């Protein structure tokens, strides 16, 4: 069931509205390598969600700093698990695409 929850669900669950009911008792433990601040985790998840939504809706992203978006996504993954971060960094092709300088 958890695997079927959307990224939007998780960003919302990390919001200020659920600080006392979800973050303090439970969700903070899902990010053991984070700063421990809900706001930091929420912000990185929000950046990733917005980038994902733009890509999914074919919004032009060539003016966005995709390397920064990738860095934030990798940092979020690292906060969950170092192995997840390592694997994602190894399979990512973002740098290669940026280096190829595709034109709009």
N, C-alpha and C positions, 0 to 999 in steps of 0.2 A: 504494500500500500504506500509506504513512504516513497518508494522509487517513482510512483506515479504522480507525486505532487510536483507542481510547476515551480519554476524559479521565482515567478511572481509571488507564489504562496510563501516561499521562504523569505523573500525580501520583506513581505508584509509581516511575517512572524517575527522578524528581527527589528521591526519598527518600535518607536517609543511607546506605542499603545500597549505593547506586550512586555515591557521591561520587567515589571514586577511579577507577572504571571507566567511568563515563559523564559525570559533571559536568565533571571537570577536562579530559579530552581533547576533549570534544565539546559537550555540552549548554549549557555556559556561553556558547558562541558564538551560540546560538539566542536569547539574551536580552541583546543588546549594550548595551541602555540600562538594565539592572538595576543593583542595588548590587554585583553580582558575587558575592554570597553565595548559595549554593545554598539555604540554609535560608529566606531571604526569598522566593525564587521558589517554592519548595515550599509555603510557608505560604499564599501568595495563591492558588496553584492548588488547594490543599486546601480553602480557604474556598469557592471557586467550585464545586468538585466537590460539596461537601456541600450547598450551596444548590441546585444543579442537581438533585441526587438528591431533596431534599425536595420540590421543585416537581414533579418527574417522578412522585413517589409520592403526590402530592396531600396532603402534610403541611401542616398549617396554618402559614403563615409570617407572619401579620399581626403577631405579637409580635417578629419579627426585624427588625433594622435593615437593610432592603433597600437603602437608599441607601449604607450602608457596604459591603455586598456588591457593589453596582454599582461603587463607587469602587475596590475591590480588583480587580475584574475588569478595569476600564478601566486600572488601573495595570499589571496583568499584560500586557494588550494593548500598552500603551505600551512596556514593556520589550522586546517583540518588534519593534515597528515603530510609529513615530509616526503614520503614515498609517492603520494599523489602529485605533489609539486614536481618532483623529479621526473616522473613519467610524463606529465603534461608538457614540461619544458623540453623533453627529448623528442616528443612527437609533433610539437608545434612547428608550423611552417610560416608563421607571421613574419619573422625577420626576412625570410627568403622572398616573400611576396613584396615586402617593402623595398628590399634591395633591387628587385626587378623593375621598380618604378612603373607600375602599370598606369596607363593613361585613361582618363575618363572618355 
